[in-house]
């Protein structure tokens, strides 16, 4: 077995791992980047990009079907599943290729292929060929789909999102389990491409929406387009001759239906369980996850850092890049470890209407401010620009603090949420007040006028009197 000694070892060559490697390499050339299986980030290979390619095809089909409402008569819409999936794979591969080329351009001495396992806090065994001794280690091993046991009864008809993008053609029907971001996006996209879809949930949640009024609006809207069983009790799953037979209870009734495939979109689990992490000398929680500081990414008082989806703190690409930067800088400057700047939380779901969350969610606002906050809202049903383009569905809710008028966050289900969310996230990060936001220019006619309406509603409900950071008039400083 080959033996190597380095200053920094990075386990995982995804987004967080690549950024961590680039940052740490500025300080040392004694570094190694370890990848277990194949190069290419989750985003490019099985996540953000291929899913958006599928969604793009679905949006075109949906727009053509709705053209009659604008007086445009398109004729019959026919989806060629083989061509749809061929484009998804072709363009997906184009996104993956430069990532792979970037990895292969690194010095060969800096790259190792093989699964890494901890022997002790400083030593790693990679595959069966190399032992690496590292002064500092960054864990950036990402995550993988989590599949509850009952879903495995679908046997060979069980798929995860990774598998969907390898389909040569579209099936006729799919049962989607898990109404989170992946389930909502792929479920709606498949339905718009002509696949019979039923989306199964348990607790009534949808795509991580925390604000109950926004969630109810989204559930009503999606239920008009495809079957949604948001509060279903799955009683039996069987591999039948013609597909997957599912028995479930809902609303006091029992139902039975058969689908070609069962798509498990039931969350993701950190890739930590094959690292022999118990040998690393770290304090673990009851799930076997190392305890870490989200601002330094450092595990306890150790020389080990954990960045990206593997820590399950903010499993988004831009957050993984930021965490890679923080972990890489701290590994390079060890033992001088510093807190990195974290950006305002920002999340977007690419359904139609889109879903977005910015800043504090409604529960976090309640915890921070108790009763010392107000909520403004706007429905997009009567919003001018939204009606013009035929996308007048949805609800925006914005949160502000009494006393200071500080803008705290928002939840949105509506048109152009991916763009509106950025504007609102910038306002949160700059610690703007609702009054300052209303002083900004708003063009006419645009969807952003709906943002102004919601902010005006919020402004009218706020009790003013103190500066940002001083708290509200009722609770005083520190709230």
N, C-alpha and C positions, 0 to 999 in steps of 0.2 A: 504494500500500500504506500502510495506517494504521501509524503508529509510536507506541509507548507506552513509557514508562519507569516501572519499579516497583522497590520494595525487594525484594519476594519474588514469585517465580513458582512455582506448583505445577503440575506436569504430571501429570494424572490425577486424576479425581474419584471414585475408589473409596473404600473405607474409610480407607486410609492418607492419601490425598490430602485427603479432607474434614476429617479430624482435624487434619492439618498446617495446612490453611488456617485452621481455627478458632483454633488456637493462635497462629499467626503474626499473625493479624488483631488479636489483643489488643495487639500492639505497634505495628502500622502499618496504615493504611488504603490505603497504596500497594501493593496486592497483586492478583494475578490468578490465577484457577484455570482451568486449560486442560483441556478434555475432548475426546478425539479423535472420538468417535462418538455415544454416547447416554448419558444419565444413568441411574444405577441400578447398584449395586455387583455384583460377581461373586457374592457371597453371596446377595443377594436375587434376582438375575435368573437365574443359571444354576448356582449352587453349593449352599450349605448348605440354603437353604429349599425350593426345588423338589425336591431329592433327598429331603429328609425327608418331604415330602408324599407322594412315591411310596412311600417306605419305610413310612409310616403305613398306607397302603392295603394293602400287602403283609402287614404284621403282623396286620391285622384278618382277612384271608383265611386266614393261617396259624393264627391262634387258633381260628377257627371250624372249620377242618379237624381241629384237635386236640381239639375239645371232647368227643369220644367218650371220650377217656381219663379224663375227669372224670365220666363218666356222663351227660353232656348230649348228646342226639341232635339235631343241627342239621339233618339232611337234606342235600341236595346243595348244594355251594358253587359258585356261578356268578359269575365275574368279568366285569363289563361294562367292557371296556377303554375305550370311548368316555366313560363316566361317570367312570372313574378319571382319565383324562387331562384331562377337562374341569375336574374339581376341582383337579388339580395346577396347571393354567394360571390358573384363577380366583383361587385363593389366592396363587399366585406373584405375580400382578399386584397383589394387595392389599399384598404386602410391598414391591413395587417402588414403588408409587404415592407413599408418603410420602417415600421417598428422592428421587424426582424433584421432588416439591413443595418439599422442603427446598432442593434446588439452585436451583430457579426462584425461590425467595424471596430469594436473595442479590442484592445490588446488581448491576444489569446491567453496570456498569463493572468488576466483579470477575470476570465470566464470559466465557470465550472458547471457542467450539466450533471444532475443527479439529485435525489432527495437527500436533504440534510437532516441529521439527527444529533441532538446534544449528547455528548459523552460526559461533560461537566460544564461548568459555567464559561469556560474559555475554549473548549475543544468540540469540534464538529466532525462527524464522519459523513462524507458525501458519497452516496451510492455505496459501492464496495471497492472504490478505487483511491480515495483521497482522504487524509485526515488534515483538517485545518485548525490551527491554533491561532486565535484572534484576541487582540487586546480588547476590542469592542465589537459588538455584534448588533446588527439591526434585523429584526424579524419583520418581513414584509411579504408574507406568504399568501395574502388574499383570502378569499372565501370560495365556497362552492354551494350548490343547491342543497337545501335540507329537505329530506323526504320522510314524512311520517310513515310509520309502519303499515297502516291500513292501505295507503295508496299503492304499496308494492304488490298488492293483490292484482293489480292491472297487468302485471308481468311484462310481456314484450310490448304491450301497448302503453306503457308508462314512459313519458318523455319529460324532459326539463327544457328550459329555454335554450340551452346549448344545442339540443337536438333539433329544435324547430328549424334552425337556420340551415340544417343539412337536408331538409326535406327536398325531394326532387319535384314534388307536386303538392298541392294543397289537399288535405283530406276533406271529407264531406261534413264531419262533425267532430267537435272537441269539447270535452268537459275540462274546464280550467279550475283547479283547486288553489285557492289563495287569492283574495281580492286586493293584494298589495300593489305596489307600483308595477311590477312585472306582469302580474295577472291582469290588471286593468288595461295596461297598454296592449299586450298581445291579444287578450280576449276581444277587445273592441276591434283591433286591426283585422283579426281573422274573421270576425263577424261581417265586417264591411267588405271583405274579399269573398263573401258568399259561403263561408263555413258556418254551419249551425253550431252555436256556442251557448253553453250555460256556465256562468261564473259562480262558483261555490265559495261561501264564507261561513263563519261560525258566529262571530259576535256582532255582526252588522257593520263592521268597519269597511273602509274603502280607501285604498291608495294612501294610507297614512294620514288622512285628513283628521285633524284634531277638533276643529270647530264643528259642533253638531249641526248648526244650521246650514253650513256649507256642505257638510257630508250628506245631509238629507236631500239637498238640492241636486247633488251629483248622482245619488242613488236613483232619484226619480227620473233624471234625464237618461241615464244609462239603461234603466229598466224599460224605457220606451223603445230602445234600439235593439237590445238582445236580452236573453233571459238572465236574470240575476237572482240567485238565492243567497242573500246576504246573511241569513240566520238559518242555516241548514244543519241538521243532525245526520251525518252520514252513517247509515246502518250496515251497509254491505257493499263491497266492491268485488266483482267477479270477472274473470277473463272468460268471455263467452265466445261462441264460434264466430259471431259477426262483430266482435269488438269488446268493449268494456261495459258491463252491465252494472249500473249504480242504483242503489236503493237509498232514499233519504226521506227524512221527515221535515216538514216545514208548515208552520201555521196550523198545526193540529191534524195535518193530513200526511199520508205516506205516498211517495212517488217512486216510480221505476222508469228508467230510461237507459238506452244503449248508445254509446258513442264510439267512433273509430279509435280515438286516443284519449288518454287522460294526461293533461299537462299539469305537472306539479310546479306551482309557483308559490310555494309555501315557505318563502324566506330562504336565507342563506346562512351557512355556518362557517365560523372561522377555520382556516386550515392550520390548526395548532395541534391537532390530536396525533399527528404522525411525526412530531418533532422530538419526541421523548423529552418534553419540556420539563418534566419532573426532575431531570438531571441538571437543570440549569441553575438550581439554587435560588429560584425566585418564589416569592409569596404568591400563591394561587388562590382564586376565589372558589366557590363551591361548584363551578362549572369547569374548573381546571384551567381558567384563563389567568395569565399574569396580571397583577394589579399594576397600573401605570398612571402617569401624570399626563392628562390630555394636552398640556401646554408645553411640556418638555419631551414627551413621548418616552420618558425614561421609566423603566420598570423598577419600582422601589428605589433603593439606593445603589443599584447595580450599574454595570457598564453595558447593559443590554437595553435596546430601544425597540419599540413596536409601532409600526406605521402602516397606514392604509386600512383596507377592509378587514384585515385580520384582527384589528382591535375593536371593530364593530361600533366605533364611536360615531363617526360621520361617514358612512360608506358611499361616498360620491367621488367622482374622478378628481374634481378640483380640490376637494379636501385631501384626497390621497396625495396629490402633488404637494400641497402645503405641508402635510405631515412628513413626506419624504424629505422636504427641505429642512424642516426643523430637526428631524432625527439625524439626517446627514451632517448638518452643521454641528450638532451636539456631540455626535460620535467623533467628528474631526477635532473638536476643541476639548474633548475629555481631558481632565476632569472638570473643566469649566463648562458647566451645563446651564443654559439659560432658557427661560420661557420664550416661546415663539409667539408671534402675533397670529391669532386666529380670526378669520373673517366672519362677518355676520352670517349666520345660518341661512342658506338659500337652497331650496329644492324645487324642482319642476317635474311634473309628470306629463308625458306627451300624449295624453288622450285628447279627445275633442268633445266638448271644450277641455282646455288644458287645466291642470291643477298646479298651484304654486303655494309655497309656504316661505315666509320671510321673517327673520328675527325671532322673537318669542312667540310661541303658540299660545292659544287661549288659556291652557292649563298653567303654563309657566307665568303668564301675566297675572292670573289669579293668585298663584303662590307668591309672587313678588309683591303685588300691589293690594292683595286682598280685595277690598271693595273700592279702592282708590284708583279706578280706571274707568274708561268709557269705551264703547264700541260704536263705530260708524259703519254704515253699509250702503251698498248700491246693488240693485238688481239690474242685470244686463238685458232684461226682456224689453224694456222701453228705452234703452240707451241708443242714441241716434246712429252712430257709425255701425254699431253691432247690428241694428235692424237693416241698414243699407246693404250689408254684405251677407245677410241671412244667418248670422251667428249670434242671435240675441237670446242666448241662454246662459244662466250662471249667476253667481253671487260673489261679491267681494266684501270682506269684513276687515276693518282696520282698527287697531288698538292704540289708545293713547293714555297717558298718565295725567290724572287730575293734579292741579297745582303747577306743575312744570310745563304741561302741554307736550311732553316728550313723546315722539312717535316710537312705539315699542315693537310693532310687527303687524303681520297681515296673513290672512288665508284667502285664497282665491280659487274659484272654479269659474272659468270664463274664457272669452276669446283673447288671444295674444297674451296669455298669462306669462309665457316665457320672457316676454319683453317688459311687461309691467312689473314683474317680480324683480328684475334688475334695478329698475328705477327706485323701487321701494327699499331694496336691500342697501343701495347706496345711501339712502336717506337715514336708515337705521345706523349704518356704520359711521356716518358723519354726525350722528346724534342731533339730528334736526328736530325741531318742534313741528307740530301740525301747522302752526301759523306760518312758519318759514317755508314749509312745503307748499302751502297755498299761495305764497308769493311768487312761486316759480311759473314760467310761461306754460300755457296749455293751448295748443292749436285747435282749430275747428275745421271739419268734424273728424275727430279721432276717438279711438277707444279710451285713451287716457283721460278724456273728459269724464268718464265714469269714475276714474280715480279721484278726480277733483270733487265729484258729487259725494263720494264716500267720505273724503276728508272734511268737506263742509259739514256733513252730518255729524262727524266726530267732533269737529270744532264747536258746534252748537251745544254738544253734550258735556264738554269739558268745563270744569271749574278751574279757573286760572288764578295764579297769585304768587307762584314761586319760580325760581330759575331752575333749569335742568340740573339734576343731581342733588337738589335740595329736598326731594321727596314731595309728597302732596300736602295740602293744607291740613288734612285730618290726621295723617300719620307722622308727618314731620320728616327730618333727615333720615337717610339710610333706607328708605322704602323703595 
